[in-house]
Amino acid sequence: MAEFLYRLGKAAARRAILVIVSWAALVGIAGAGYLLGHGALAPSFDIPGLPSSQVVDQLAEELPEYAGATGTIVVATTSGAPFTETQRAQISEAVASAPTLPDVAQVTDPFTAEAQRQDQVDQLAQGATALDEARADLDAGQAALDQAAAELDQNEQQIQAGLQQLDQGQAALDAAIAQATEANGPAAAMNPAFQAQQAELDAKRAELEAGQAGITQGRTQLETQAAQLADGLTQIEAQGAQLQAAQELVSLAEPIRLISEDEAAAQIPISFTEPRMDLASSSKTAAIEHFTEAGIDGVEVAVSVEMSQDVPDVLGWGEAVGLALAAVVLVIMFRALAPTLVPVIGAVTGVGVAALGGLAFSSVVTMTSVTPILAVMLGLAVGVDYSLFIINRHRRMLAAGAPLAEAIGLANGTSGTAVVFAGGTVVVALAALGVTGIPFLALMGAMGAAAVAVAVAVAVTLTPAILGLIGRRVLPHRLREADPVPVPEVGQAAKAWVGIVRAVVAVCALGVLAIPALDIRLGLPDGSSEPPGSLAERAHALTAAEFSPGANGMLLVTAELEDTLDDAARTTTQLEVAAALGAQAGVVGVAPVGISESGHLAAFQVLPEGGPNDESTADLVGRLRALEVDAVGGPLGVAGQAAINIDISDRLADAMPLYLGVVVGLSLVILAIVFRSLLVPLIAAGGFILSLFATLGVITAIFQWGWVKALFGLHATGPVLNFLPVLLAGVLFGLAMDYQIFLAAGMREAYVHGIEARRAVAVGFRAGRPVVIAAALIMVAIFGGFVFAESTIIKSVGLGLALGVALDAFIVRLVLMPALMSLMGRAAWWLPKWLDRLIPRADVEGAALSRRHAAL
């Protein structure tokens, strides 16, 4: 490798114009590819297979009107007074014309919705009154029936008494006839008096029997009427149960409003036909402009973050400032202008090729808005640093008397080899993001790895070419014509107690900084994190103040119903599910929003008590998914932007241990090959873990706890960016290994050249310290430039990388690592003989090249 890079460097210096033109052509090709093939970047991202994603897929099949992207327009009077009739009419007019906008499926008029809600309340109240009146009528009818039945009973008693009297009269008559017959003979029975009495008795009996028949008929009629009353009562009770269920549903949904209680603010929900990952930014922009340009006097218009969050600028003034600061560091180090421009030119060239080339595929591969940001950050940072390492070695050799072409070749063969291995560790770490199984992270890692690979290629080809053109102007004026001055191997071994103190102080400092990481919460920035006064920040603030914090993170809950339920049973089941949801702690309101045509799926809106990034909301999502409702055949599904963000954060947190294990394992293997040692890789990996958790601790204290947040342009606190820990683990691992290789390579170079082990640590450290300090300052400056971005996501990534590089370089690599290496002495380079025979020889320090070329 060293010999190949030596020859490549000399060839590039001899054919400098060809190399420069070739890289310029690659930039042009990448730019042309971008112009021809670039597509829109997605401002949000998703992970397949999430519980919330499965709910969205189910909604797409059963209730497609709820599967598309959503957003909210928030309107409020600037005076705080209720909307005037004119303002209401103008808002409704804007709503009525909005469905003609691109990809807009439905826009809800808040005033119409509120009127419908109030009509529903009034209708339910009227229905309750009507049922009460009907129940009263039935009660009156029942009372009349009871009275009629009592009268029939009384009449029947009188008839029965009359019949008894008739029976007695008949018995007396019969006795008289029998007595007369016995005394006077059979003819006496025909006495007219007896016949008259019998006729009178028969007539009365007939009259009473007719009365009894009437009573029997009356009882039949009463029984019929009683059955009718019973049927009516049953219907009323059924209607009453349905009415009560509807009233309970309305009561549960009452907190979910589109008009604030003071009628000074309103929410206008917008549904799109396309899912949020597929929705074009132009469609959201058209909807935003439609309402913001409506020009309603006295009305403020704000837009939820789901709609207003767009693709951030890849480069801004902050990044330019960071690059300028890097140039200042180079000027101070090189004390000459010409070598300062070389790394800057190389970094910009590499970023141009990598970023434009990657974006050329954005029309065929779904890319998030942060995907190119990482490539730009890394491309600039490592591009400057890698050229710096080679230029620094070249200057030392040129000052020591080596011919120009030989100095370039040797610098490329020695420091260039370290650059290749260092860049390789970064590439491997970034490519390993694919093991997380998270597509957007894998793509981000791939594009970042490509940027680093291009930066390595630029460093070992374009840098030697430019060095060949500028010649000895790479040196300060005082050294250009001076006699060659060999660089002495200076450095004294530190005393043991000094090493112990340094190691203890470094570990304790990093441990203290890591303490806040124990409280880290992961999430995505919400509207409160947007710049003050922006559409998203105002929408978030107005919604929280006028409605509730939970209105910024509404949840969509689904329940699978039995297909055989009728309408009444579905209403009852809806009530059971809604009541179960409403009974959960942290739920403010529940509203049924629809049932699929098949009757299989019911959807509910749930208003949580906390905002989208509150811990209570995350707890609520978990409890809702674990909730068991007897009327539902399976577990409840939970979706909505807040639930999606929670799921993404959980998946990323779960991926962290696996990824950390992979990169640490890779570091042990790579460094064992590079340095032919077991302890050096362990020191490097242990230091990386310390600096990583210290960085996460500082990030938690700033972004989550709010410490010194104003220094970084933050006006609100919230959870740490959910993919930041994984991203930091990958990027910082690679960069940490860069500095480990450049410092430890110098130590091993001194050791293999015969210098005593503990003194070799001091010699290598003294030789590599200036360039590592400069390289770290450059990276901190470039990454720190992204802290000034408006996007909270970019700000947190930039600050995390800047802090990580600073902590790892200045505490771990420049304090802890040399202290431990010095304490271990020769043991630091120990490697079992059997393992020494198995692993290949990398010769990063260029010892073999040094022996072949006397100019060293």
Steps between C-alpha positions, in 0.01 A plus 500: 500500500772747598703429184191534280408833657860618472494440125149645468608818675803548278295429187234750604765765562653445156162513324342763719295670228351170384402406858347841569308501174378145568360598839343811352338277238367269773346800673341599170369149438356484850338841452350392168370183660340707774330730252367205301412254773432679825161467664321642800636420844259383768489733803394205719600137520348167590608148595313204344338254737428739784173441691375840386599425140296179512199703616548742210515206256178360648334840471608519136298184435197555724477879545716656228375851579697483827821349359632807319719777640330753721569851620331784678455867420455702819324836476462746787392858543789735568292687758397193697133585444254250350489470121270748332242385250711647220809311615302178532364543148847566353651200678216277381546631146871407511408155631238446231749566220786297653394151377599603146866523610744225392473173695246646745231246591294688756504826693272536801326831563526549878192720517289250309636216710427689821148582379446133415630398839266747668211380282577146607497607864170681448349205315605266777347736755179518294502124466537464874207738552287314247580169666410644837168623357432165335587323824259734681227423244558130550484546873169692460363229274605236746324692777184520288521128433545433868196719579289326233608163631399608849161612373453168322591318818245709690229439238580132497469488876160666473390253231618210708308639798191539278537147376527379855182689585335350190612158607347562841177635340490204266547267790219671692271489195578138438425425865167687479400316183593170654293578811202611292521194283515279803193671652282565197631272233704545185271768371614731772841532324326678217389779728538826307668655797770233495543543126532876535767463771690246285491727199628787713784282632590380148503855370730615779726199446521572127584860580773399744644240262508763224683727742747220575559450127567873467747483788676204334521692173626805689771290665607372159522856373698604808741210451551606137564858605731384780702297246518806275618709794762236585625502140514877505691494828747247359558723197544803720747316722696391192493855362597624842799265510610616154447860601699451818781336302501790254500750788791321664693501170432871459607560857825308448567695179410841643863597584600438137402830346588697191389832651656620825275573797552875463430468125821689422686210336414213268667194353454406135595132447628411153517144366709412195456217256866396524679347803735735680815339353367533146339842528676758284631809673337710231159372606560604860638834385192562286271432797704726726504785249127460441424588862789732585429714194124517565553844655234487773517820704565447868569128462835328552566183300740230623579153368576177687851362479383198297426736213745784546811293567688488175840404366767712675780667310799274455743791531455832675698786646583297812674233294691771311614648831611153616703450183653846543601417858658180372701707255615726785623194691689386192661841454615503862641150468664531160599869528450522124203564274566248225475182713191640669307499175587140411282324763214744442507440125518125555212498751272706277585278201426183692172635636398611153555155354348305790200721582399580142564143389290361784214743442498401133326179613241673719234460232523121516590454867298657779733731690425701809603860532781417744662238277721743303572707813713223652690455174573873484606515865735203474624587155610845610647388832697193396587655164688780674651273764626230264673751276640666810670178615667446164604864461646507849720195430597643160612828657714319757674297232544798269650701786730206579645517147303247300444584132153630420368193315659265753353692794155484341528128433631419846233713670237323294649160580525557876231743611294402195497141622374618837238707319381196305471286812341782699254571222434129470396484866258788446360338187455167677334668800257691279427205274429294812197720564329253271504236774242704693238398244385861475490608133542876539800450732655245264461744209640785707796283596556392141504859373726608786733206431512598134594856599782372721623263230509788251681714758766228532535480122533879478760504777731245335464630142389864478705611802831365357413657164448846648810459719695429184379826349572728796843346565692646793235766556347244730765609753512829689722769341778448753538131410470516123865594440643374829731202530335167572431449867446139612208463733629371832316230687414699810309376802558377851302227670257634756531395862267225614311714752436762232347235275282369782372849587426581137314173447293537817411863427403418140280205599334694783435801276339287230304304762355818648405631156328168424270513805211684324492222240339279765186714457506518121167490316482457125252666267458733207476880519143630506367843418634650823855441373446698181637857476301752707233670295504235227175353372561169678601659831196727500268212412642291783474784752147603395376142506644433846365828640155508339421128495738276697862377476370162387329657199849524345532122512162342437499121494305282258383174659350210305294204621406186308126422528298189421367512145154373603406796722195706406489880525372501858765249610772701327389813683508309827844360418625846405382625838671215683829566322472877540412464869798268553728751325356794691551322832876488447714741700637772275206494255308828473253412226396223261305538176388224260603606151374216282428134435609326183242391245564138595431588862828334594700805610403793720721807545512744790672830562661515843606830656788439743564721798867557418671632190653278230840487671379463860585181684133464591409470132755224443368317806143545375580351158642191669200463731251539215671225303487272802136586577252210472139583408251214518306623196814500281652189356865603524737767629438863421715671238648844562625736230528875449816709462577487873470120507712468186776712657483294819530175303796631301675607820441161661632314195811720486564452872474124452749514212765688702649203696533286187663777301731600786608138532571480127711816482693421818566150373619641168727746678669219692562300183616791282729651763645160587598467132627857473709507821561128558390538859218390729513778758510794257162399347352457849619846602365648177161330535465580870586863440249518216221367724588754769499791257175380338307488825654827616380658177152358548503633855581852388242482221238385752586785736467758220209378288295312762581678826548842341840582648660797315255440219499869407867475401401263222191683379252267672181648645328176605603170652396155390628146451830430332477437125411132479758394241780715644649236737533243222634760259751631755613147576581438136654834407695558823632147493649561158639842587635378834681223321644763263673679786592170665671383185687827436627524858566132566660456156763756596556323832538163332725651231735624771478166680577287193794733424657392829391765749411372848125436533410767757715762328358393161157600631632846583683533165199393295268713710717810462525450124130438446352737757506821293335345197237317710419821688469688173293221345268488802458878503416488131237232551354684797484818292333331204255296705439799727400706199190285468393604851382828346251321274133576560408132489516347848592166343804642322589709805503196729700288255757778450534569872518130584779440250691813606477405868588139429810590301612752764455260792656203323793689350597728788419273796519142375763509224722781634477424873360157589645289219866617526484480879387135490745413221787646699398311814485170311839542326596202280184316605301741284649335189465141618338254261494121537730331249227277364281804435795691353534226238128507415424868446632688195761775528368847422818706556301819560808677637687440171801323650559289189471803278752683720753226450457501124527878456793667671349846469313429820 
